């Protein structure tokens, strides 16, 4: 029943439509990153997505397995991206990591979006590019 909301949200993320993501968020939407950090409020989360898409302009989520229970949807797959500061042909700025995503859905909107992944490689890429 809620799987279609989850799928549309992923599609908007993959298309990098940060403003349109807001149409799928509750006003008090919460994004929880892989470290448990929270961004609260639809407008704050939209701004966060805009910054992330600027940093990783080809960010992509691929979902291979889905699990829906009541108003919670889990998606399991990968997340991949290349840092915006990459040098052409430099594969050291690309990552593809296992990732899972949890959505708590209220009506037709997502109240909580949570990411589960090992962020060691993306953070190393970010740090390496800060020095450039």
C-alpha positions in Angstrom: 0.0 0.0 0.0 2.8 2.5 0.9 5.4 1.0 -1.5 4.5 3.4 -4.3 5.3 6.4 -2.1 8.7 4.9 -1.3 9.4 4.2 -5.0 8.4 7.7 -6.1 10.6 9.2 -3.4 13.6 7.1 -4.6 12.9 8.2 -8.2 12.9 11.9 -7.2 16.2 11.3 -5.3 17.7 9.7 -8.3 16.5 12.5 -10.5 17.9 15.0 -8.0 14.6 16.9 -7.7 15.1 18.2 -4.2 12.1 20.6 -4.2 9.8 17.9 -5.5 10.9 15.6 -2.7 9.2 18.1 -0.4 5.8 17.1 -1.9 6.4 13.6 -0.4 7.4 14.9 3.1 5.4 15.7 6.1 5.9 19.2 7.4 7.8 17.7 10.4 9.8 15.3 8.2 12.9 13.8 9.8 16.0 12.6 7.9 18.3 10.4 9.9 21.7 9.7 8.4 23.8 6.6 8.7 25.4 8.0 11.9 22.1 8.8 13.6 22.2 12.5 13.0 18.8 14.1 12.4 17.7 16.9 10.2 14.2 18.0 11.2 11.6 19.9 9.1 10.8 19.6 5.5 12.6 22.8 4.4 15.8 21.9 6.3 15.8 18.5 4.7 15.2 19.9 1.2 18.2 22.2 1.7 20.2 19.3 2.9 19.4 17.3 -0.3 20.3 20.3 -2.4 23.8 20.5 -0.8 24.3 16.7 -1.1 23.3 16.7 -4.8 25.8 19.6 -5.4 28.5 17.6 -3.7 27.6 14.3 -5.4 25.9 15.2 -8.7 25.4 11.6 -9.9 24.1 10.3 -6.5 22.0 7.2 -7.2 20.1 4.7 -5.1 19.4 1.2 -6.5 16.9 -0.9 -4.5 17.0 -4.6 -5.0 14.8 -5.8 -2.2 11.8 -4.2 -0.5 9.9 -5.0 2.7 6.6 -3.4 3.7 5.0 -3.8 7.1 2.1 -1.5 8.0 3.3 2.0 7.4 7.0 1.2 7.2 8.9 0.4 4.1 12.5 -0.9 4.0 14.6 -0.9 0.8 17.9 -2.7 0.5 20.4 -2.2 -2.2 23.3 0.3 -3.0 24.1 3.9 -3.1 26.7 5.3 -5.5 28.1 8.7 -6.5 31.1 10.6 -7.7 32.3 13.7 -5.7 31.8 16.9 -7.7 35.5 17.8 -7.2 36.6 14.8 -9.2 39.2 14.9 -11.9 38.1 13.2 -15.1 39.2 9.6 -15.1 39.9 9.6 -11.3 38.0 6.6 -10.0 39.2 7.4 -6.5 36.3 9.8 -6.1 33.5 7.3 -6.9 31.8 5.0 -4.4 29.2 2.3 -4.6 28.3 0.9 -1.2 25.6 -1.4 0.3 22.8 0.7 1.7 19.4 0.3 3.3 16.6 2.9 3.6 13.6 3.0 6.0 10.6 5.2 5.4 7.8 5.7 7.9 4.8 6.8 5.9 1.8 8.8 7.1 -0.9 8.9 4.6 0.8 9.6 1.3 3.8 11.4 2.8 7.1 10.2 4.4 7.5 11.3 8.0 10.9 9.7 8.6 13.6 8.8 6.0 16.5 6.8 7.5 19.7 5.7 5.8 21.8 2.7 6.9 25.2 2.4 5.3 29.0 2.4 6.0 30.0 5.9 5.2 33.8 5.4 5.6 34.5 5.6 1.8 32.3 8.6 1.1 33.8 10.5 4.0 37.3 9.7 2.9 36.4 11.1 -0.6 35.0 14.2 0.9 38.1 14.8 3.1 40.4 14.1 0.2 38.6 16.7 -1.9 38.6 19.4 0.9 42.4 19.6 0.4 42.1 20.4 -3.3 
